[in-house]
Amino acid sequence: MMKDVSLHAPEIKVGVVGLGLMGCSITTCLLMAGHPVVAVAPVSSDLTFALKRIKKHLQRSRREGLIKNAPDSYLQHLSITEDYQQLKGCALVIECTIENIDIKKSVYGKIESVIDQNALLASNTSAIPISILQKQTSYPARFFGLHWAEPSHTTRFLEVICGNESDITRGEYLYELSHLWGKEPTLVRKDIRGFITNRIMYAMYREAIWLVEQGFATVEDVDRACRNNAGYWMTLVGVFRWMDLTGVPAYHTVMKDLFPTLNNGTTVPKLIDDIVKSGGKGVANAHGFHAYTPEEAKLWEETFTEFSYDIRKLALKYPEDVVKKKLQALQKKKSKAD
Ligand SMILES: NC(=O)c1ccc[n+]([C@@H]2O[C@H](COP(=O)([O-])OP(=O)(O)OC[C@H]3O[C@@H](n4cnc5c(N)ncnc54)[C@H](O)[C@@H]3O)[C@@H](O)[C@H]2O)c1
């Protein structure tokens, strides 16, 4: 797909509704890309943290060299408000509220009563099918999934998802636009529950939990294996290039014998059920699959942030077209020598 060079962020006003964890990092990403942003707090408590969080992201991004200018020069293009009317004039509004259809539906009603008929509306839902969400709107053709990965202002990941009634050409526009946000996006042309990465990741979560529940390995051992296997190569290549790199026939042979033994359970496993039912959230409250002291949990959060900036640097060194660029350089060298 060709990049549309005419896209100019400062002329494209974007709205974000819901200023929790992701709403704040998405807002940061859009500001860093040069968009004017209207950030709407659907619940007043968002106002307590939103500006602080966004400022913190921008300050860290400046220290890490992601942006050149001082945070204030980005913040002057941000308006944080509880007033949906301020979304007037937005070409795109991204809904980022909790994973609840009724709440999202009521938010869509408020957004659509203000925005233009031509404006696009998107949801950052993790798992609600876009075809179901778009039925909650007045103009389903302009509705898409925009699935980000936290922290949105440092990650390259973005899925642009079409529902059954979405206008694919406008999906292609969002795909192009997201290049301005520093993304290497994936366009999901047909709706499917869990989209692409969550389908793959949840197959992995299910198998990992099953291995622990059945006593084959501990949580620590499974985590160590994943970090040092997939964690080692996945920033460079995806699963298909990995099989190409390491020899396709071996995978063919293993699949025949291994697939029948993989877990294909359809209920939520006891291991995670017990954690959630006893109030466990993970590092957020120092109660998850691993044991944490509160201090340790906080340090994991900080370490994850630190790692996000480091891995970003490595990822930028190896973009999707890294080999294509090397080939072009080689050809240039060759034609000079001829
Ligand atoms: N956290 C992640 O890593 C992640 C990744 C991808 C997608 N998502 C999706 O992004 C969305 C937001 O997730 P988050 O992690 O930012 O959650 P969060 O809990 O940090 O924020 C949720 C926001 O929902 C809004 N909200 C809460 N109650 C509401 C109500 N009654 N009416 C209207 N708005 C209300 C608030 O603005 C709140 O800040 C969800 O759909 C989630 O599935 C999250």
The ligand as an SDF file (V2000), in Angstrom:
LIG
                    3D

 44 48  0  0  0  0  0  0  0  0999 V2000
   -4.7250   -1.8940   29.1730 N   0  0  0  0  0  0  0  0  0  0  0  0
   -4.3010   -2.3920   28.0430 C   0  0  0  0  0  0  0  0  0  0  0  0
   -3.1360   -2.8270   27.9190 O   0  0  0  0  0  0  0  0  0  0  0  0
   -5.2050   -2.4100   26.8460 C   0  0  0  0  0  0  0  0  0  0  0  0
   -4.6840   -2.8300   25.5940 C   0  0  0  0  0  0  0  0  0  0  0  0
   -5.4930   -2.7740   24.4590 C   0  0  0  0  0  0  0  0  0  0  0  0
   -6.8120   -2.3460   24.5740 C   0  0  0  0  0  0  0  0  0  0  0  0
   -7.3210   -1.9710   25.8010 N   0  0  0  0  0  0  0  0  0  0  0  0
   -8.7230   -1.5200   25.8470 C   0  0  0  0  0  0  0  0  0  0  0  0
   -8.7540   -0.1020   26.0170 O   0  0  0  0  0  0  0  0  0  0  0  0
   -9.9540    0.2630   26.7240 C   0  0  0  0  0  0  0  0  0  0  0  0
   -9.5580    1.0720   27.9570 C   0  0  0  0  0  0  0  0  0  0  0  0
   -8.6600    0.3040   28.7430 O   0  0  0  0  0  0  0  0  0  0  0  0
   -7.6940    0.9420   29.8540 P   0  0  0  0  0  0  0  0  0  0  0  0
   -6.6600   -0.0920   30.1270 O   0  0  0  0  0  0  0  0  0  0  0  0
   -7.2970    2.3040   29.4460 O   0  0  0  0  0  0  0  0  0  0  0  0
   -8.6980    1.0060   31.0980 O   0  0  0  0  0  0  0  0  0  0  0  0
   -8.7340    1.9890   32.3440 P   0  0  0  0  0  0  0  0  0  0  0  0
   -9.5030    1.2600   33.3830 O   0  0  0  0  0  0  0  0  0  0  0  0
   -7.4000    2.5090   32.6920 O   0  0  0  0  0  0  0  0  0  0  0  0
   -9.6220    3.2100   31.8070 O   0  0  0  0  0  0  0  0  0  0  0  0
  -10.9710    3.0200   31.5110 C   0  0  0  0  0  0  0  0  0  0  0  0
  -11.6620    4.3420   31.3490 C   0  0  0  0  0  0  0  0  0  0  0  0
  -13.0490    4.0420   31.1470 O   0  0  0  0  0  0  0  0  0  0  0  0
  -13.7820    5.1640   31.4880 C   0  0  0  0  0  0  0  0  0  0  0  0
  -14.9780    4.7880   32.2690 N   0  0  0  0  0  0  0  0  0  0  0  0
  -15.0320    4.0820   33.4280 C   0  0  0  0  0  0  0  0  0  0  0  0
  -16.3150    3.9780   33.8190 N   0  0  0  0  0  0  0  0  0  0  0  0
  -17.0630    4.6350   32.9000 C   0  0  0  0  0  0  0  0  0  0  0  0
  -18.4350    4.8920   32.7550 C   0  0  0  0  0  0  0  0  0  0  0  0
  -19.3240    4.4320   33.6230 N   0  0  0  0  0  0  0  0  0  0  0  0
  -18.8570    5.6130   31.6910 N   0  0  0  0  0  0  0  0  0  0  0  0
  -17.9710    6.0810   30.7740 C   0  0  0  0  0  0  0  0  0  0  0  0
  -16.6500    5.8660   30.8700 N   0  0  0  0  0  0  0  0  0  0  0  0
  -16.2010    5.1540   31.9090 C   0  0  0  0  0  0  0  0  0  0  0  0
  -12.9010    6.0830   32.2680 C   0  0  0  0  0  0  0  0  0  0  0  0
  -12.5870    7.1550   31.4220 O   0  0  0  0  0  0  0  0  0  0  0  0
  -11.6730    5.2760   32.5460 C   0  0  0  0  0  0  0  0  0  0  0  0
  -10.5560    6.0660   32.6910 O   0  0  0  0  0  0  0  0  0  0  0  0
  -10.6940   -1.0310   27.0330 C   0  0  0  0  0  0  0  0  0  0  0  0
  -11.6500   -1.2780   26.0430 O   0  0  0  0  0  0  0  0  0  0  0  0
   -9.5720   -2.0710   26.9870 C   0  0  0  0  0  0  0  0  0  0  0  0
  -10.0560   -3.3640   26.6950 O   0  0  0  0  0  0  0  0  0  0  0  0
   -6.5290   -1.9810   26.9220 C   0  0  0  0  0  0  0  0  0  0  0  0
  1  2  1  0
  2  3  2  0
  2  4  1  0
  4  5  1  0
  4 44  2  0
  5  6  2  0
  6  7  1  0
  7  8  2  0
  8  9  1  0
  8 44  1  0
  9 10  1  0
  9 42  1  0
 10 11  1  0
 11 12  1  0
 11 40  1  0
 12 13  1  0
 13 14  1  0
 14 15  2  0
 14 16  1  0
 14 17  1  0
 17 18  1  0
 18 19  2  0
 18 20  1  0
 18 21  1  0
 21 22  1  0
 22 23  1  0
 23 24  1  0
 23 38  1  0
 24 25  1  0
 25 26  1  0
 25 36  1  0
 26 27  1  0
 26 35  1  0
 27 28  2  0
 28 29  1  0
 29 30  1  0
 29 35  2  0
 30 31  1  0
 30 32  2  0
 32 33  1  0
 33 34  2  0
 34 35  1  0
 36 37  1  0
 36 38  1  0
 38 39  1  0
 40 41  1  0
 40 42  1  0
 42 43  1  0
M  CHG  2   8   1  16  -1
M  END
$$$$
